[in-house]
Amino acid sequence: MVKTVMEAEFDTATKEGFWIADFYTDHCGPCKMLDLVLNEIIYDNPEINLAKCDIEKSPAYVERFSVSGTPTLLFLLDGEIKGTISGAQPREVLEELISAAMYGE
């Protein structure tokens, strides 16, 4: 599932299951490239949820999660942050991070 999430609903939206929180802006080129990769991963792995978090519409994200640039991803399992990465990444790197966050591998 892909869901646009505002800061006020973030904790409720991500409290159950595995989530990738994608902190982005609409004008960010690397964010658009990463979005394509994330959509492929979500399509192939329906148990993974994607929270799209526009830092321009919800600027509180920047301070709360120490977002210093876009794109930034958080990997959450049942509301607990299991990992983070910044910058556009290839699918293989993201799949390794997802596996580590989901299964502790």
Secondary structure, 3 states (H helix, E strand, C coil): CEEECCHHHHHHHCCCCEEEEEEECCCCHHHHHHHHHHHHHHHHCCCEEEEEEECCCCCHHHHHCCCCCCCEEEEEECCEEEEEEECCCCHHHHHHHHHHHHHCC
